[in-house]
Amino acid sequence: MKRAYPVFLTISLVLFFSCKKYVQQQEKKAALAVITDGFWYVSGYQENGVNITSSFSGYLFKFDANSTVTGTKNSVSTQGYGQWISSVNRS
């Protein structure tokens, strides 16, 4: 019986961390689906305390699963030079 306890504990820990990792992967997939579904617009943006929302007026942004973003204004599309990442933070 004493030998079974460490084996049981080890298996339990492996399963716990495997399940936790699976849940984290599912959360990340869900966040990615929300971000990449549809178009986004900027309703407010400040940089260094200066409101520059008007710089984004009329643009619709499409975030793609390959981490690129495309901005479209008046049927003209421009792909961004940077990349974005999704992150799930739990408080």
C-alpha angles and dihedrals in degrees: 000000000000090000093051094059097065091044091049091047092050093049091047092052093048091050092046094053092042091053091046091052091048091051091049091051091050091049090051091049091051092050091049091051092053093048096046097042111097132332132310133208133196112249095173136002132172128183119192089347094306118119108231098164091123090065087070097041113136095012124125116198127210117196113204128206090242087068096254126122129209124201119204126193125168091352091304115119127203123186116220123245096220132061133235132213133203119229133183112210120187119203 
